[in-house]
Amino acid sequence: MLTYKQSGVDIDEGNRAVDLIKGKIKSTYDNNVIGDLGNFSGLYSLKDFTNMEEPVLLSSTDGVGTKLKLAQMMDKHDTVGIDLVAMCVNDLICQGAKPLFFLDYIATGKLVAEQVEQIVGGIAEGCKMSGCALIGGETAEMPGMYSEDEYDLAGFSVGIADREKIVSGKSVKSGDTLIGISSSGVHSNGFSFVRKIFLDKYGYTLDQHIEELGMTLGEALLTPTKIYVKLVLDLIAKHELKAIAHITGGGVIENITRVIPKGLGINIEKDSWEKPAIFKMIESFNAVDERELHKSFNMGVGLVLIIDKENAQEIADYINTTDESAYIIGEVVDTHEGVELC
């Protein structure tokens, strides 16, 4: 007699994966999570937000992209879950939303319970770093869609903000200052280009130790995306942030213009911040045009705040008293649209 397992789907292995990840999932719960694992949907109470005049739910979704290819090549799966959460919650806080809960989707060619445990462990860690609860998810074993050693991830997050306090960018004006907050490295965008540069063109291997990186190339590239949630929520409580841009695909060239009014442009002092070693290495190849670099990668700036000029230095100084590094990197102008690198 035929069985589901013979077609490549092992239900028992899926159940074993669930047993392995239960504790990690529950470690993200707060008092607003209702129910337990096994429900057909996740439940989250809004009882703690009755003080808001007009509470608004904000949502975001994202993946990790071809960074997963490197994780699979290295058989290292414990950090990409942090990336998954970061890519979603960093988008939420750009409008001032506090992340509430997170859901994940894992699709794989062959489900291996220990691998799922590593992935979800990273997701749970990312949720705790951003103060949100992991209240649901799905693991799909899909032989024929993926090879046995392949998987893909998708994340979904929901946050909340009082409507009158949503960061909209509407008040941005010429003369406002840009503060760049440092990235941890490549984050989770541009990895098809990364593989083209390092692996294809220059023949590096992921297990190759690079002196200027202080680690192997693979370790540097798998450095997790920074999560900026707690810092930004702290800043919002104390200061007026006119606009916030998460520097993802498109780099500083395309992401900052998304959050400013039409008719305005940005001047960026491209040498005003300290770049991580991985970007200095890419620049040293002299193989990619400067503008292409800043359009493909974050180049060391993971988040940009737009602040009234008179408050910018104070806010940058405050950020530098935390675990983050902040730099004044440019200004808003009315002489052109788009981004100019100066």
C-alpha positions as CSV (number, residue, x, y, z in Angstrom):
1,M,0.0,0.0,0.0
2,L,1.2,3.5,-0.8
3,T,2.0,6.0,2.0
4,Y,2.4,9.7,2.2
5,K,6.0,9.2,3.4
6,Q,6.8,7.3,0.2
7,S,5.9,10.5,-1.7
8,G,8.5,12.5,0.3
9,V,6.3,13.9,3.1
10,D,7.1,12.6,6.6
11,I,4.3,13.7,9.0
12,D,6.0,12.0,12.0
13,E,9.2,14.1,11.4
14,G,7.0,17.2,11.2
15,N,5.5,16.3,14.6
16,R,8.9,15.8,16.0
17,A,9.9,19.2,14.8
18,V,7.0,20.8,16.6
19,D,8.0,19.0,19.8
20,L,11.5,20.4,19.4
21,I,10.4,24.1,18.9
22,K,7.6,24.3,21.4
23,G,9.8,25.7,24.2
24,K,11.4,28.3,21.9
25,I,8.1,29.6,20.7
26,K,6.6,29.9,24.2
27,S,9.7,31.8,25.3
28,T,8.5,34.7,23.1
29,Y,5.0,34.9,24.7
30,D,3.8,37.9,26.6
31,N,0.6,38.4,28.7
32,N,-1.4,39.3,25.6
33,V,-1.0,35.9,23.9
34,I,-4.2,33.9,24.2
35,G,-4.3,30.1,24.0
36,D,-1.6,27.7,23.2
37,L,0.1,25.9,20.3
38,G,-2.1,23.9,18.1
39,N,-4.8,26.4,17.4
40,F,-5.7,27.0,13.8
41,S,-4.9,30.7,14.3
42,G,-2.8,32.8,16.7
43,L,-4.7,35.0,19.2
44,Y,-3.4,38.2,20.6
45,S,-5.2,40.6,23.0
46,L,-5.1,44.4,22.6
47,K,-6.2,45.0,26.2
48,D,-2.9,46.9,27.0
49,F,-3.5,49.5,24.3
50,T,-6.8,51.1,25.4
51,N,-4.9,54.3,26.2
52,M,-4.5,55.0,22.5
53,E,-6.9,57.5,21.0
54,E,-7.1,55.7,17.7
55,P,-5.0,52.5,17.6
56,V,-3.9,51.5,14.2
57,L,-2.6,48.1,13.2
58,L,0.4,48.1,10.8
59,S,1.6,45.0,9.0
60,S,4.7,43.9,7.1
61,T,6.0,40.8,5.3
62,D,9.4,39.8,4.0
63,G,11.9,37.0,3.5
64,V,15.6,36.5,3.7
65,G,16.3,36.2,0.0
66,T,19.3,34.3,-1.4
67,K,21.2,34.7,1.9
68,L,19.5,31.4,2.6
69,K,21.6,29.9,-0.2
70,L,24.8,30.7,1.8
71,A,23.2,29.3,5.0
72,Q,22.4,26.1,3.2
73,M,25.9,25.8,1.6
74,M,27.4,26.2,5.1
75,D,24.8,24.0,6.8
76,K,24.3,26.8,9.4
77,H,20.7,27.7,10.1
78,D,20.6,29.3,13.5
79,T,20.9,33.0,12.4
80,V,18.7,33.3,9.3
81,G,15.6,33.4,11.6
82,I,16.9,36.6,13.2
83,D,17.2,38.0,9.7
84,L,13.6,37.0,8.9
85,V,12.3,38.9,12.0
86,A,14.5,41.9,11.4
87,M,13.4,42.4,7.8
88,C,9.8,42.6,9.0
89,V,9.9,44.5,12.3
90,N,12.5,47.1,11.1
91,D,9.9,48.0,8.5
92,L,7.2,48.4,11.1
93,I,9.2,50.8,13.3
94,C,9.8,53.1,10.3
95,Q,6.2,54.3,10.9
96,G,6.6,54.2,14.7
97,A,4.8,50.9,15.3
98,K,5.5,48.7,18.2
99,P,5.7,45.1,16.9
100,L,3.1,42.9,18.6
101,F,3.3,39.4,17.0
102,F,5.1,37.5,14.3
103,L,4.2,34.5,12.1
104,D,6.6,32.4,10.0
105,Y,6.4,30.1,7.0
106,I,9.1,27.5,6.3
107,A,9.0,25.6,3.0
108,T,11.4,22.8,2.5
109,G,12.2,19.9,0.2
110,K,12.9,17.5,3.0
111,L,11.9,18.3,6.6
112,V,14.7,17.7,9.1
113,A,13.4,18.4,12.7
114,E,16.8,19.6,14.0
115,Q,17.2,22.0,11.1
116,V,13.7,23.4,11.7
117,E,14.6,23.7,15.4
118,Q,17.7,25.9,14.5
119,I,15.7,28.1,12.1
120,V,12.8,28.6,14.6
121,G,15.4,29.2,17.4
122,G,16.7,32.2,15.4
123,I,13.1,33.4,14.8
124,A,12.3,33.2,18.5
125,E,15.6,35.1,19.3
126,G,14.7,37.8,16.8
127,C,11.2,38.1,18.3
128,K,12.6,38.5,21.8
129,M,15.0,41.1,20.6
130,S,12.1,43.1,19.1
131,G,9.7,42.5,21.9
132,C,7.1,40.6,19.9
133,A,5.5,37.2,20.3
134,L,5.8,34.3,17.8
135,I,2.1,33.2,17.8
136,G,1.9,31.1,14.7
137,G,3.6,29.5,11.8
138,E,3.6,26.8,9.1
139,T,6.1,24.3,8.0
140,A,5.5,22.8,4.6
141,E,7.4,19.8,3.2
142,M,7.3,20.1,-0.5
143,P,9.3,17.5,-2.4
144,G,9.6,18.3,-6.1
145,M,9.2,22.0,-5.4
146,Y,12.6,22.2,-3.6
147,S,15.5,19.9,-3.5
148,E,16.1,18.0,-0.3
149,D,18.7,20.4,1.0
150,E,16.7,23.6,0.1
151,Y,14.3,25.7,2.1
152,D,12.7,29.1,1.9
153,L,11.4,31.4,4.6
154,A,8.7,34.1,4.8
155,G,7.8,36.2,7.8
156,F,4.7,38.2,8.7
157,S,4.5,40.8,11.5
158,V,1.9,43.1,13.0
159,G,2.4,46.2,15.1
160,I,0.4,49.0,16.6
161,A,0.6,52.8,16.8
162,D,-1.6,55.6,17.8
163,R,-2.7,57.2,14.5
164,E,-1.7,60.7,15.6
165,K,1.8,59.5,16.4
166,I,2.5,57.5,13.2
167,V,5.8,58.6,11.7
168,S,4.7,59.7,8.2
169,G,7.5,62.0,6.8
170,K,5.0,64.7,5.9
171,S,6.8,67.3,8.0
172,V,10.2,66.8,6.4
173,K,11.6,70.0,4.9
174,S,14.7,71.3,3.3
175,G,17.5,71.7,5.8
176,D,16.5,68.7,7.9
177,T,19.4,66.4,8.9
178,L,19.9,62.7,8.2
179,I,21.3,60.4,10.9
180,G,22.5,57.0,9.8
181,I,22.6,54.2,12.3
182,S,25.2,51.5,11.6
183,S,24.5,48.1,10.1
184,S,26.1,44.9,11.1
185,G,27.1,44.1,7.6
186,V,25.3,43.1,4.4
187,H,22.0,42.4,6.4
188,S,19.6,40.5,4.1
189,N,19.7,42.2,0.7
190,G,22.0,42.0,-2.3
191,F,23.2,38.4,-1.8
192,S,22.9,37.4,-5.4
193,F,25.3,40.2,-6.1
194,V,27.5,39.1,-3.2
195,R,27.8,35.6,-4.6
196,K,28.5,37.0,-8.0
197,I,31.4,39.2,-6.6
198,F,33.0,36.9,-4.1
199,L,32.3,33.4,-5.3
200,D,32.0,33.8,-9.1
201,K,34.3,36.6,-10.0
202,Y,37.1,36.4,-7.4
203,G,36.9,32.7,-6.5
204,Y,36.6,33.0,-2.7
205,T,35.2,30.1,-0.7
206,L,32.8,30.5,2.3
207,D,35.2,28.6,4.6
208,Q,38.1,30.8,3.7
209,H,39.5,32.9,6.6
210,I,39.9,36.6,5.6
211,E,42.3,38.5,7.7
212,E,40.7,41.9,7.3
213,L,37.3,40.4,8.3
214,G,38.7,38.5,11.3
215,M,36.7,35.5,10.4
216,T,35.7,33.3,7.5
217,L,33.9,34.9,4.6
218,G,30.8,32.8,5.3
219,E,30.7,33.9,8.9
220,A,30.9,37.5,7.9
221,L,28.2,37.2,5.3
222,L,25.8,35.3,7.7
223,T,26.1,38.0,10.4
224,P,22.5,38.6,11.3
225,T,20.6,41.8,10.3
226,K,20.4,44.3,13.2
227,I,17.1,44.8,14.9
228,Y,16.5,48.5,15.6
229,V,13.1,48.3,17.3
230,K,14.0,49.0,20.9
231,L,16.3,51.9,20.0
232,V,13.7,53.6,17.8
233,L,10.8,53.1,20.2
234,D,13.0,54.7,22.9
235,L,13.9,57.6,20.6
236,I,10.2,58.2,19.6
237,A,9.3,58.5,23.3
238,K,11.8,61.3,23.7
239,H,12.2,63.1,20.4
240,E,10.3,64.0,17.2
241,L,11.5,61.8,14.4
242,K,10.2,63.2,11.2
243,A,10.9,60.2,9.0
244,I,12.6,56.8,9.3
245,A,13.9,54.6,6.4
246,H,15.0,51.0,6.7
247,I,17.9,50.6,4.2
248,T,17.2,47.4,2.4
249,G,17.2,46.5,-1.3
250,G,17.9,49.7,-3.2
251,G,20.3,51.0,-0.5
252,V,20.4,54.7,0.5
253,I,19.7,55.7,-3.1
254,E,16.2,54.4,-3.2
255,N,14.9,53.9,0.3
256,I,15.3,57.3,1.8
257,T,13.3,59.0,-1.0
258,R,10.3,56.8,-0.1
259,V,9.8,58.7,3.1
260,I,10.1,62.3,2.1
261,P,7.6,64.6,0.3
262,K,7.8,65.0,-3.5
263,G,9.9,67.9,-4.6
264,L,12.6,67.3,-2.1
265,G,15.9,65.5,-2.5
266,I,18.8,64.2,-0.4
267,N,22.5,65.0,-0.3
268,I,24.5,62.2,1.4
269,E,28.1,62.6,2.5
270,K,29.3,59.1,1.5
271,D,32.4,59.2,3.6
272,S,30.7,60.3,6.8
273,W,30.3,56.9,8.4
274,E,32.4,54.0,9.3
275,K,31.9,51.1,6.9
276,P,32.0,47.4,8.1
277,A,35.0,45.5,6.9
278,I,33.0,43.5,4.3
279,F,32.1,46.7,2.4
280,K,35.7,48.0,2.6
281,M,36.7,44.7,1.0
282,I,34.1,45.0,-1.8
283,E,35.3,48.6,-2.4
284,S,38.9,47.5,-2.6
285,F,38.1,45.3,-5.6
286,N,37.3,48.5,-7.6
287,A,34.9,46.4,-9.7
288,V,31.6,48.1,-8.9
289,D,30.6,51.7,-9.6
290,E,30.2,53.8,-6.5
291,R,26.5,54.6,-7.1
292,E,25.8,50.9,-7.9
293,L,27.3,50.0,-4.5
294,H,25.1,52.4,-2.7
295,K,22.0,51.2,-4.7
296,S,22.8,47.5,-4.1
297,F,23.9,47.4,-0.5
298,N,23.4,49.3,2.8
299,M,27.1,50.1,2.8
300,G,27.1,50.3,6.6
301,V,24.0,52.3,7.2
302,G,21.0,50.1,8.3
303,L,18.5,52.7,9.3
304,V,18.2,56.5,8.6
305,L,16.4,59.0,10.7
306,I,15.4,62.4,9.4
307,I,15.5,65.0,12.2
308,D,15.2,68.8,12.6
309,K,18.7,70.1,12.2
310,E,18.8,71.8,15.6
311,N,18.1,68.5,17.4
312,A,20.3,66.2,15.2
313,Q,23.5,66.3,17.1
314,E,21.9,65.7,20.5
315,I,20.0,62.7,19.1
316,A,23.2,61.3,17.4
317,D,25.1,61.8,20.7
318,Y,22.4,59.9,22.6
319,I,22.4,57.0,20.2
320,N,26.2,56.7,20.6
321,T,25.8,56.2,24.3
322,T,23.9,53.0,23.6
323,D,25.2,49.9,21.8
324,E,24.6,51.5,18.4
325,S,26.7,53.9,16.4
326,A,25.1,57.0,14.8
327,Y,26.5,59.4,12.2
328,I,25.2,62.6,10.7
329,I,25.4,61.6,7.0
330,G,23.5,64.3,5.0
331,E,20.6,66.6,4.7
332,V,17.3,67.2,2.9
333,V,17.5,69.7,0.1
334,D,15.0,71.4,-2.3
335,T,17.5,72.0,-5.2
336,H,16.9,68.5,-6.7
337,E,15.0,65.3,-6.3
338,G,16.5,61.9,-5.7
339,V,19.8,61.2,-3.9
340,E,23.2,62.8,-4.6
341,L,26.3,61.2,-3.2
342,C,28.7,64.0,-2.1
